[in-house]
Every structure is written in structure tokens, then in C-alpha cells.
Amino acid sequence: MELSQETSARYSVQYNGTAWQVWPISGRYRFVDDSSKPDDFFGDIKHFYQRYILNTFDFPENHGKKWTKGEEASLLDMVEGDLSVNLIAADLLRHPRSIVVKIAVLLDDYDINAKLDDPSSFDTPVKYLI
């Protein structure tokens, strides 16, 4: 592993042919590639280390990414379309808890977290639970 400090807050990490820019204080990180607009991810730095260096976490592809307006619209459409939390999570490549939290935010109903908090409810169509 190679680690170098680029600025007072940003580090460059290279490991097994993959490079990242990491901001340890904010928990922000991004893959370094040829893309002109790389995706930023947010999470605890220990999760970054465990996921990418130790390979002990298997998060969905969009874990830690900011939600786009298109994803939010798709989420609401899927809720109305009788889909369960697990099916929505699989389609949007997100963790089921992330789906529950985003539904609560979009519907401005934080009681939904309590209704959907039990993972056994993740296979029930969401619109029947809210």
C-alpha cells in the first residue's frame, strides 16, 4: 500500500493497482480514474479500509453514493408499484436500510423508520407498510 498526503485534508491511497483520494476527517473518498466527474462516497474511514483494503465488507455498488433526483423518482415509483424494500434495494444497488431512510426523507415521515425497521418486513410491498 502506498499512502501520500496531497493537501492538509486529502490523501492518495494506492493498493493492488487501485487508487483513491481519501479525506479521512470528512469520511469522503473517491476512486481515481479517467472520469472527469468521479463519484464521491461517504462513510467512516474504517469502513473504507475494511471494504477496499481488507475486502471484508460486501456493500451494494451504490453504497455511500449521493442519491440522484432520478434515483429518488424511481424509488417513489417503485413504492407505488407494490415493490418490497429488498426488491427496490436490489434494483437501485443500495442497502435495504438506505431505502427505508430515503423513503422516510422523501415522504417527510420519520415514523416510517419504525414501521420498516424490522428486516422481516423488507419482503412486504412498501406501500402496505406506510
C-alpha positions in Angstrom: 0.0 0.0 0.0 1.2 3.5 -0.8 -0.1 6.5 1.1 0.8 10.1 0.4 -0.6 13.4 1.7 -1.8 15.6 -1.2 -3.2 18.5 0.9 -3.8 19.2 4.5 -7.1 17.2 4.3 -6.7 14.8 1.3 -4.6 11.7 0.9 -3.8 9.5 -2.0 -4.0 5.7 -1.4 -2.8 3.1 -3.8 -3.3 -0.6 -3.2 -3.3 -3.6 -5.6 -3.5 -1.4 -8.7 -6.4 0.7 -7.5 -6.1 4.4 -6.4 -8.3 6.5 -4.2 -8.4 10.0 -2.9 -9.4 10.0 0.7 -10.5 12.8 3.1 -10.2 11.0 6.5 -11.8 13.8 8.6 -15.0 14.0 6.5 -15.1 10.4 5.5 -15.2 11.2 1.8 -13.4 9.1 -0.7 -13.4 8.6 -4.5 -11.8 6.2 -7.0 -9.2 7.9 -9.1 -9.8 7.1 -12.8 -10.0 8.8 -16.1 -13.6 10.1 -15.5 -13.9 13.8 -15.5 -16.7 13.6 -12.8 -15.8 10.8 -10.3 -18.4 9.7 -7.8 -17.8 10.6 -4.2 -18.6 8.2 -1.5 -19.1 9.0 2.2 -18.6 6.7 5.2 -16.5 6.0 8.2 -12.8 5.7 7.2 -12.6 2.3 9.0 -15.4 1.1 6.6 -13.3 2.3 3.6 -10.3 0.3 5.0 -12.4 -2.8 5.7 -14.2 -2.7 2.4 -11.4 -1.9 0.0 -8.2 -2.9 1.7 -9.2 -5.9 3.8 -12.2 -6.8 1.5 -14.3 -7.8 4.4 -17.5 -5.9 3.5 -19.6 -6.6 0.5 -21.7 -3.4 0.2 -24.0 -2.8 -2.7 -22.5 -0.9 -5.6 -24.1 2.5 -4.8 -23.5 2.3 -1.0 -22.3 5.7 0.2 -23.1 7.5 -3.0 -25.3 10.6 -3.1 -28.8 9.9 -4.4 -29.6 11.5 -7.7 -33.0 13.0 -8.5 -33.6 10.2 -11.0 -33.0 7.6 -8.3 -35.3 9.4 -5.9 -38.1 9.5 -8.5 -37.5 5.8 -9.3 -37.7 5.0 -5.6 -41.1 6.7 -5.3 -42.4 5.0 -8.4 -41.3 1.6 -7.1 -43.0 2.2 -3.7 -46.3 2.9 -5.6 -45.6 -0.1 -7.8 -46.0 -2.6 -4.9 -42.3 -3.5 -4.7 -40.7 -4.5 -1.4 -37.7 -2.9 0.2 -35.5 -5.8 -0.8 -36.5 -5.6 -4.5 -36.1 -1.8 -4.5 -32.6 -2.1 -2.9 -31.6 -4.8 -5.4 -32.8 -2.6 -8.3 -31.1 0.6 -7.1 -28.0 -1.2 -5.9 -28.4 0.2 -2.4 -28.7 -1.3 1.1 -32.3 -2.0 2.3 -31.8 0.3 5.4 -30.7 3.1 2.9 -34.0 2.6 1.1 -36.0 2.9 4.3 -34.2 6.0 5.4 -34.6 7.6 1.9 -38.4 6.8 1.8 -38.8 8.5 5.2 -36.9 11.6 4.0 -38.8 11.8 0.7 -42.2 11.3 2.3 -41.2 13.6 5.3 -42.5 10.9 7.6 -39.8 9.7 10.0 -42.2 7.3 11.7 -41.7 5.1 8.6 -38.3 4.2 10.1 -40.1 2.5 13.0 -42.6 0.7 10.7 -39.9 -0.6 8.4 -37.2 -1.1 10.9 -37.7 -4.9 11.2 -35.8 -6.7 8.4 -38.6 -9.3 8.3 -40.8 -6.5 6.7 -38.3 -6.0 3.9 -40.1 -8.5 1.7 -43.5 -6.9 2.1 -44.6 -4.3 -0.5 -43.6 -0.9 1.0 -46.9 0.8 0.2 -48.7 -1.6 2.5 -46.4 -0.7 5.4 -46.6 3.1 5.2 
